[in-house]
Structure formats: C-alpha cells, structure tokens
Amino acid sequence: MNFVGPLSSWANWAVGRDGSSNPSPLDAPLKKPEAPVMSLSMQLWFGARLPFCAFIIIAGAFTYTYHAFPILPWFLVFLALDFALLVTWPAKEIGTARRKAWDWAPMASWILAVSCAIGFGLSNYAVIEGWVNTTFLKEYNSVNFDTDPRSVRDAGALNFATDTALDTTKSAGYKFWLDKYCAAPVVKRGDSTAAPVGFWAVGLGCCENRGGFSCGDAGISGANSGVPVRHQKFGVFHTAPEKEAAYHSAVKMAAAAHGLEVANEVVFVTWAKDAHSVGTAAWWSATTFFFAMTLFGLCACMGCQAGFTHISAMQR
C-alpha cells in the first residue's frame, strides 16, 4: 500500500515505499501509470472500522480522563486526524482533472467520527463532572449559614450545620427561553434574615414562580448537603454566562419578594441528602450514556460498511 496524503512522502519512506528497491525504469516494461486504488477490504477498515475505534477511544478519553489529563483526548484527536490524512487522502486518477466525490468518503467518515467523539465526549464530561468534584475536591463539614462563600470555592461537597436549612417557601423561578431557573435560599433555621444569603440551592424546571421548590433532594427529611454547581466552558458548550445570569436573576427575584439580603458573592448548589450519592449517580449516568454512544457508533460503523460494499459492487 502506498500513502497518498499530504504527508505521503515521509510515510512511504517509513514503510519502505520510497522506490529505492524498485527495478530501474530502463529495465521495466513501459506501462500506463495507474492511480493507487483502495480495495474494498481497505475501505471497510480505513473508512468504517478504524473510525469507529477512534470514536470510542476519544469519547471515552474525554469522559473518563479529561479531569486528570486534559491534554490526552486532544492528543488522540490530533493522532486520529493525522492518521486519516495519511491513509485516506484519495489518489488522483491519471488523466482526470478532479477526484470523484466518493473518493473522499473514507476521510469524511474519519472527520465525522472524530467530530462526534469530541461533541459527545465533552457533553458526557459535563455529566460525569459531578462525580469528579465529589470524589477529588475538598469536602467541608458543619458549614454555617453565614460562612463566607469565598472560603469554600474549592469545595466538591458541602455538609451544612444543623442550624442551617433550605427554605423552599422563599424560592423563585426565572423563565428564560424554554427553561425555568429555580433558586431557594440556604438560611438559619427559623430566621431567614439572620445574615446575607450566600448559599442558594438551584435547579431547572423544579419550582413555581414563587415557592414550590423541589429541586434535588429538597423536601426530603435529613437532606442538608449541597454539591456546588459548576458550568462548562467548552466551545459550543460555553453556556456558563447565560446560566449563571439566569440563576442570579432567580436569586434577585426571591430576595426582592421575601426581603432577603444577598451576599456579594454566592455559591450555587444542588441540594442533596448525601453529596456523594449525587456523584455516584453522575458516574452511572455518564457511563450509561457512554454505552449508548458505543451503540450509536457501532450502528454508524455497520452503515458505513454497507455503503462501501454497495458502492464497490456498483463500480464493478
């Protein structure tokens, strides 16, 4: 096999295809040069099976290793695209002005697989981040209602003191596009005006315009913990400013409606009975989604194989 991509010269040299072992052109019979043609077997491997493997590996790396080795998934993306350029760049037929559209199919398969792996992988990391935070970040115990939120910015789990409670009656919901952003204050038990409110339980679509807050484990007996909410900032997934602004709007609505004083800086949390159970649920959700991605990739791989086989049969 000869590589025909932009980096084909050194790739062919690396595998001994630089032409040094070929017989002299003077001794060889004259024949019409032919462009290298990728066989059906090579099309199935380079256009379907290997892209599927790359999809799974890259998506898995984003899901399970991005928190510890953020450069690894991107390095795998670089390797996959570089490999695709080397092995799937279509050769130009002798005597023709352009390549056929079908000749680009294997490369298109690689680009689609890598693009989907990046998108799905980053989305799944946003899901599993709850487990990452509760497992690897610091856990604070006996957090008081008047604790400075800035002192627990590095928290993965917050366990509040017994005199601190979530006041679901003083919540508010802010409608933004199709979602309702809900916020409820974490206050001193029995006295919600004892100090500026620095901790707010939040959620999507789980409250009324005023009151009725049921986000997370709100309302469950014994629930007195919170998992800090951190929004993703990945390219097209960069929704942090919009979400934070919407939650702040809900906080301002709740404060205005119930006469609460809001701290200069606040921490948004997901209310929970056990913060680590929230992390475990996030891990299982991400793992379930990863297996769904695997099934999706397998179906796409089988579809590509069927397409390559069908087109190959038509060209005979």
Buried (B, 14 or more C-beta within 10 A) or exposed (E): EEBBBEEBEEBBEEEEBEEEEEEEEEEEEEEEEEBEEBEBEBBBBBBBBBBBBBBBBBBBBBBBBBBEEEEBBBEBBEEBBEBBBBBBBBBBBEEEEEBEEBBBBBBBBBBBBBEBBBBBBBBBBBBBBBBBBBBEBEBBEEBEBBBBBEEBEEBBBBBBBEBBBBBBEBBBBBEBEEEBBBBBBBBBBEEBEBBBBBBBBBBBEBBEBBBBBBBBBBEEEEBBBBBBBBBBEBEEBEBEEEBBEBBBBBBBBBBEBBEBEBBEEBBBBBBBBBBBBBBBBBBEBBBEBBEEBBEBBEEBBEEBBEBBBEEBEEEE
